[in-house]
Amino acid sequence: MTNTHMKHIQLFICMALLFTCVQLHAQTESAEPEPVLAFGGYVEPYYAYDFNEPNTDGNRPPFFYSYNRHNEVNINLGMLKANYAASKLRANVALATGTYMNANYAAEPGVLKNILDMNAGIKVSDNREIWVDAGVFGSHIGFESAIGKDCRNLTRGILAENSPYYEAGAKITYNTPNGKWLLSGLVLNGWQRIQRVPGNSLPSFGTQVQYKPSSKVLLNSSTFFGTDKPDNARQMRYFHNLYGIFQVNDQWELTAAFDIGFEEKSPDNSDLNTWYSPIVVARYAATPKTAIAARAEFYRDENGVIIATGTPNGFGVVGLSLNVDYAVLPNALWRVEGRFLNSSDDPIFIRDEKLVNNNFFMTTSIAVSF
């Protein structure tokens, strides 16, 4: 075999190896999922009638932030969103308006009042589901959110209305390979704050542990510890949220939760004021399009840490509600709910310019997602 033949064979082998390397690289690249950019929206018009008839300004009791306008058709939440997802990068932007945003974001300045979600995350491990996210995102506390269609009841529980719906800061989240555990640690700007309280230099912190032993059971434990006051009036707050969601069978679902919080009585007194709230929700899927949900709840805040009444015994309310849902279309849900609240210790509701113990109201809404 001549040297020329040897050179031709060597060149052929080199070209074959190069082609193989290119093919392997292309296969590796193609194994990475293509980035996805998705757009969507949500709108939920509603009508609520409060039989105590708060006609002065049309606002229902101040501890309600959702569906809080009396005797008028309005929008609880209207949202436009964009989601970007790649193998190691994700981002969410959701801008919103409505009476929920007006009431719940009242303390936020300027355009921050319209940010429902705005965050970005990076996957920091090649072989583990570990993500670091920063920005504004939905709260790690509770089983209810601002998106009505995702909640079992039409209106939110007092427990949800008076704990964070949203938060701003950074978090690290780990999901186990078997999908049973979620572990998260958070550094936050405060108790439901995008912009930190003026004069407060101390960040707040949170944790979340979620366990799914099976497809029919979800257990969640979330905490918050920090302060929502300026440094010169600092009172430390400690809060724990515990809930479980149990899919009993194809028709019945049961949700049970318990919140408890503590806050220092004053900057100079480390003794603690306490508030707590148990809640139970049972949901029955009567047909593929129709569901019924009943809720029983109690919220106790004797010292007015979260809900101030100015009455001798503070806030202590028992609530019962019943709602019926009908899926008009796969992306359109019509809901009707009746809800009764009773404050047995002190009259805290207003009817005919007088304080009374009871409050009954009806709400209906149409939740449309696209």
Secondary structure per residue as TSV (DSSP state, phi and psi in degrees):
chain	resnum	aa	ss	phi	psi
A	1	M	-	360.0	128.3
A	2	T	-	-77.5	165.0
A	3	N	H	-61.9	-33.8
A	4	T	H	-62.9	-43.7
A	5	H	H	-62.9	-40.9
A	6	M	H	-61.8	-41.7
A	7	K	H	-64.4	-38.7
A	8	H	H	-65.0	-40.9
A	9	I	H	-65.2	-44.4
A	10	Q	H	-61.6	-41.1
A	11	L	H	-64.0	-41.1
A	12	F	H	-63.1	-42.9
A	13	I	H	-63.8	-42.7
A	14	C	H	-61.7	-43.8
A	15	M	H	-65.1	-38.3
A	16	A	H	-64.9	-42.5
A	17	L	H	-64.7	-41.4
A	18	L	H	-63.1	-43.1
A	19	F	H	-62.7	-41.1
A	20	T	H	-63.2	-42.3
A	21	C	H	-62.9	-42.6
A	22	V	H	-61.7	-42.3
A	23	Q	H	-64.0	-44.1
A	24	L	H	-63.2	-40.8
A	25	H	H	-64.3	-41.0
A	26	A	H	-64.4	-40.2
A	27	Q	H	-64.3	-40.8
A	28	T	H	-63.1	-43.2
A	29	E	H	-64.1	-41.1
A	30	S	H	-70.1	-19.1
A	31	A	H	-70.5	-23.9
A	32	E	S	-71.4	131.5
A	33	P	-	-64.9	143.7
A	34	E	-	-68.4	139.5
A	35	P	-	-58.8	144.3
A	36	V	E	-121.7	128.2
A	37	L	E	-116.6	118.4
A	38	A	E	-124.1	146.0
A	39	F	E	-121.5	150.0
A	40	G	E	-164.7	-174.1
A	41	G	E	-165.2	173.9
A	42	Y	E	-155.3	138.4
A	43	V	E	-143.2	137.5
A	44	E	E	-137.5	89.3
A	45	P	E	-72.7	152.7
A	46	Y	E	-151.2	164.3
A	47	Y	E	-138.0	129.1
A	48	A	E	-126.3	136.8
A	49	Y	E	-123.0	116.6
A	50	D	E	-97.2	119.1
A	51	F	T	-71.9	-8.2
A	52	N	T	-81.1	-9.1
A	53	E	-	51.1	70.4
A	54	P	-	-77.5	77.8
A	55	N	T	-83.0	-8.5
A	56	T	T	-60.2	-55.5
A	57	D	T	-125.9	-1.1
A	58	G	S	82.0	-1.2
A	59	N	B	-90.4	138.9
A	60	R	-	-79.5	177.8
A	61	P	-	-46.6	143.4
A	62	P	T	-69.5	-9.1
A	63	F	T	-89.0	6.1
A	64	F	-	-105.1	131.7
A	65	Y	-	-117.7	-12.6
A	66	S	S	-113.6	143.0
A	67	Y	S	50.8	47.3
A	68	N	-	-101.4	7.6
A	69	R	B	-101.7	134.8
A	70	H	S	-94.5	133.0
A	71	N	S	58.4	43.7
A	72	E	S	-154.3	148.2
A	73	V	E	-81.1	127.9
A	74	N	E	-149.0	179.6
A	75	I	E	-108.6	117.3
A	76	N	E	-70.1	-46.7
A	77	L	E	-152.2	126.3
A	78	G	E	-123.2	127.4
A	79	M	E	-139.3	141.6
A	80	L	E	-121.1	136.7
A	81	K	E	-139.3	157.2
A	82	A	E	-137.0	136.8
A	83	N	E	-127.4	132.8
A	84	Y	E	-119.3	130.9
A	85	A	E	-137.9	123.8
A	86	A	-	-128.6	-178.6
A	87	S	S	-63.8	-33.7
A	88	K	S	-130.8	15.7
A	89	L	E	-146.8	140.3
A	90	R	E	-147.6	153.5
A	91	A	E	-154.8	148.9
A	92	N	E	-137.3	137.4
A	93	V	E	-135.0	124.8
A	94	A	E	-139.4	118.0
A	95	L	E	-107.3	140.2
A	96	A	E	-145.0	161.6
A	97	T	E	-143.6	176.9
A	98	G	S	127.0	173.1
A	99	T	H	-67.2	-29.3
A	100	Y	H	-61.7	-45.9
A	101	M	H	-65.6	-41.5
A	102	N	H	-59.4	-42.4
A	103	A	H	-80.1	-43.3
A	104	N	H	-83.8	-22.8
A	105	Y	T	-106.6	18.8
A	106	A	T	-58.9	-29.1
A	107	A	T	-83.8	-9.5
A	108	E	S	-85.3	142.7
A	109	P	-	-85.6	148.9
A	110	G	G	52.5	-136.2
A	111	V	G	-70.7	-11.8
A	112	L	G	-62.1	-20.9
A	113	K	G	-64.4	-15.5
A	114	N	G	-111.8	11.1
A	115	I	E	-95.3	108.5
A	116	L	E	-85.2	-43.4
A	117	D	E	-144.5	138.7
A	118	M	E	-163.5	97.4
A	119	N	E	-152.2	162.5
A	120	A	E	-139.7	147.4
A	121	G	E	-138.0	150.1
A	122	I	E	-125.4	133.7
A	123	K	E	-80.2	122.1
A	124	V	-	-102.4	5.5
A	125	S	-	-134.2	140.0
A	126	D	S	-74.9	-32.5
A	127	N	S	-120.5	10.2
A	128	R	S	-132.2	149.4
A	129	E	E	-83.9	76.1
A	130	I	E	-119.2	119.4
A	131	W	E	-122.6	143.6
A	132	V	E	-115.5	121.0
A	133	D	E	-120.2	148.4
A	134	A	E	-144.2	148.4
A	135	G	E	132.3	-145.1
A	136	V	E	-109.7	128.2
A	137	F	E	-147.0	167.9
A	138	G	E	-62.8	150.5
A	139	S	-	-62.8	148.0
A	140	H	S	-85.0	3.3
A	141	I	S	-106.3	131.0
A	142	G	-	92.3	162.7
A	143	F	S	-102.7	1.9
A	144	E	-	-115.2	151.6
A	145	S	-	-133.2	-177.9
A	146	A	S	-72.8	-19.7
A	147	I	-	-83.1	106.3
A	148	G	G	-58.2	-41.0
A	149	K	G	-62.7	-21.5
A	150	D	G	-88.0	-2.6
A	151	C	S	-105.1	150.2
A	152	R	S	-72.6	-32.0
A	153	N	S	-107.9	157.3
A	154	L	S	-64.8	-57.7
A	155	T	S	-88.0	159.7
A	156	R	-	-85.3	151.4
A	157	G	-	-67.1	157.5
A	158	I	H	-58.5	-35.6
A	159	L	H	-56.3	-46.9
A	160	A	H	-73.8	-39.3
A	161	E	H	-63.4	-23.1
A	162	N	T	-120.8	27.1
A	163	S	S	-133.2	166.6
A	164	P	-	-60.4	131.2
A	165	Y	S	-87.6	-30.7
A	166	Y	E	-141.0	165.7
A	167	E	E	-156.0	159.9
A	168	A	E	-130.4	139.7
A	169	G	E	154.8	-143.8
A	170	A	E	-136.8	150.4
A	171	K	E	-146.6	152.7
A	172	I	E	-117.8	131.9
A	173	T	E	-130.0	136.1
A	174	Y	E	-125.6	126.4
A	175	N	E	-109.3	128.9
A	176	T	-	-70.4	154.4
A	177	P	T	-57.8	-31.7
A	178	N	T	-83.2	-1.1
A	179	G	S	74.4	9.7
A	180	K	-	-90.6	-25.2
A	181	W	E	-122.5	139.5
A	182	L	E	-125.9	128.1
A	183	L	E	-125.7	131.5
A	184	S	E	-143.2	140.6
A	185	G	E	-124.4	139.3
A	186	L	E	-130.4	144.7
A	187	V	E	-117.0	122.4
A	188	L	E	-124.5	160.2
A	189	N	S	-82.2	-6.0
A	190	G	S	147.4	-171.2
A	191	W	T	-80.7	99.8
A	192	Q	T	51.8	66.0
A	193	R	-	-136.5	132.8
A	194	I	S	-87.2	-54.1
A	195	Q	S	-96.0	128.6
A	196	R	-	-61.8	149.5
A	197	V	-	-57.2	131.5
A	198	P	T	-56.0	133.7
A	199	G	T	87.2	0.3
A	200	N	-	-102.8	117.3
A	201	S	-	-102.9	1.2
A	202	L	-	-102.0	120.6
A	203	P	-	-70.0	159.4
A	204	S	E	-103.4	166.9
A	205	F	E	-136.4	157.6
A	206	G	E	-152.0	162.1
A	207	T	E	-138.5	156.0
A	208	Q	E	-144.6	131.7
A	209	V	E	-127.1	122.6
A	210	Q	E	-126.0	135.2
A	211	Y	E	-130.4	128.5
A	212	K	E	-120.6	88.3
A	213	P	E	-65.8	-23.7
A	214	S	E	-154.6	176.0
A	215	S	T	-69.6	-9.8
A	216	K	T	-106.9	-1.4
A	217	V	E	-135.0	133.2
A	218	L	E	-133.0	126.5
A	219	L	E	-119.4	136.3
A	220	N	E	-137.5	137.2
A	221	S	E	-130.7	121.7
A	222	S	E	-128.0	144.6
A	223	T	E	-130.6	159.7
A	224	F	E	-141.5	135.4
A	225	F	E	-146.3	129.6
A	226	G	E	168.5	-152.2
A	227	T	E	-144.0	151.3
A	228	D	S	-119.2	28.2
A	229	K	S	-127.5	158.7
A	230	P	-	-63.7	161.8
A	231	D	G	-57.9	-36.2
A	232	N	G	-78.1	-4.0
A	233	A	G	-135.8	33.5
A	234	R	-	-65.7	129.4
A	235	Q	-	-130.8	116.6
A	236	M	E	-71.2	140.2
A	237	R	E	-120.9	137.0
A	238	Y	E	-131.0	129.9
A	239	F	E	-141.3	141.0
A	240	H	E	-134.3	131.6
A	241	N	E	-118.5	127.1
A	242	L	E	-129.8	130.4
A	243	Y	E	-149.9	160.0
A	244	G	E	-137.3	140.5
A	245	I	E	-120.1	125.2
A	246	F	E	-125.7	117.1
A	247	Q	E	-87.7	96.7
A	248	V	-	-66.2	-46.5
A	249	N	S	-155.8	-165.5
A	250	D	S	-64.5	-21.5
A	251	Q	S	-108.4	-33.2
A	252	W	E	-104.7	134.5
A	253	E	E	-132.5	138.8
A	254	L	E	-124.9	132.3
A	255	T	E	-122.9	131.4
A	256	A	E	-132.5	138.1
A	257	A	E	-145.0	156.3
A	258	F	E	-146.7	124.1
A	259	D	E	-110.4	141.8
A	260	I	E	-144.2	136.7
A	261	G	E	-135.5	155.0
A	262	F	E	-135.9	140.7
A	263	E	E	-142.9	141.1
A	264	E	E	-57.5	140.9
A	265	K	E	-63.0	-35.3
A	266	S	E	-161.4	167.5
A	267	P	T	-58.8	-25.1
A	268	D	T	-103.5	6.2
A	269	N	E	-134.4	114.3
A	270	S	E	-83.9	-1.4
A	271	D	E	-61.9	153.5
A	272	L	E	-115.2	136.1
A	273	N	E	-86.0	148.6
A	274	T	E	-126.8	143.0
A	275	W	E	-137.3	154.9
A	276	Y	E	-156.1	161.9
A	277	S	E	-158.8	116.0
A	278	P	E	-94.7	151.8
A	279	I	E	-152.2	143.8
A	280	V	E	-134.1	133.8
A	281	V	E	-128.7	128.5
A	282	A	E	-115.8	129.7
A	283	R	E	-122.9	132.9
A	284	Y	E	-122.1	119.6
A	285	A	E	-87.5	95.7
A	286	A	-	-69.0	-40.8
A	287	T	S	-140.7	172.7
A	288	P	S	-58.0	-22.1
A	289	K	S	-109.5	-12.4
A	290	T	E	-122.9	135.8
A	291	A	E	-140.5	151.0
A	292	I	E	-124.9	135.3
A	293	A	E	-132.9	133.9
A	294	A	E	-119.1	142.2
A	295	R	E	-131.8	137.9
A	296	A	E	-126.0	133.7
A	297	E	E	-147.4	159.2
A	298	F	E	-143.9	136.7
A	299	Y	E	-132.6	124.3
A	300	R	E	-124.4	119.4
A	301	D	E	-139.4	78.1
A	302	E	T	-63.2	-33.8
A	303	N	T	-98.6	5.2
A	304	G	-	67.7	33.3
A	305	V	S	-65.0	-47.1
A	306	I	S	-103.3	-44.0
A	307	I	S	-122.8	105.6
A	308	A	-	-91.4	131.0
A	309	T	-	-115.6	-22.3
A	310	G	-	72.5	14.5
A	311	T	S	-102.8	161.9
A	312	P	T	-58.1	-38.2
A	313	N	T	-103.0	3.2
A	314	G	-	70.7	-157.2
A	315	F	E	-94.2	119.8
A	316	G	E	-146.0	99.6
A	317	V	E	-126.1	133.0
A	318	V	E	-100.3	136.5
A	319	G	E	-131.1	142.4
A	320	L	E	-131.8	139.1
A	321	S	E	-146.9	156.3
A	322	L	E	-142.9	126.9
A	323	N	E	-130.8	152.3
A	324	V	E	-121.4	130.8
A	325	D	E	-114.9	140.4
A	326	Y	E	-133.4	121.6
A	327	A	E	-81.4	96.3
A	328	V	E	-62.8	-43.2
A	329	L	E	-138.5	167.6
A	330	P	T	-56.3	-26.6
A	331	N	T	-114.2	16.4
A	332	A	E	-136.0	121.2
A	333	L	E	-121.1	121.3
A	334	W	E	-99.2	130.6
A	335	R	E	-132.4	144.8
A	336	V	E	-134.9	135.7
A	337	E	E	-142.0	140.3
A	338	G	E	-113.5	138.7
A	339	R	E	-140.9	134.9
A	340	F	E	-123.3	132.5
A	341	L	E	-123.3	140.8
A	342	N	E	-135.4	127.9
A	343	S	-	-110.4	98.9
A	344	S	S	-76.6	-29.9
A	345	D	S	-77.3	-53.6
A	346	D	S	-130.6	143.0
A	347	P	-	-72.1	121.1
A	348	I	-	-124.9	-9.5
A	349	F	E	-96.0	156.8
A	350	I	E	-113.8	128.0
A	351	R	E	-139.4	125.9
A	352	D	T	53.9	41.0
A	353	E	T	63.8	21.1
A	354	K	E	-124.9	150.9
A	355	L	E	-80.1	132.5
A	356	V	E	-133.2	168.7
A	357	N	S	-90.8	-19.0
A	358	N	E	-118.5	156.2
A	359	N	E	-147.5	125.2
A	360	F	E	-126.2	136.4
A	361	F	E	-149.3	154.1
A	362	M	E	-116.5	144.2
A	363	T	E	-139.0	140.8
A	364	T	E	-134.8	148.5
A	365	S	E	-151.2	161.0
A	366	I	E	-124.8	116.8
A	367	A	E	-103.3	117.8
A	368	V	E	-122.1	128.0
A	369	S	E	-117.7	148.5
A	370	F	-	-152.0	360.0
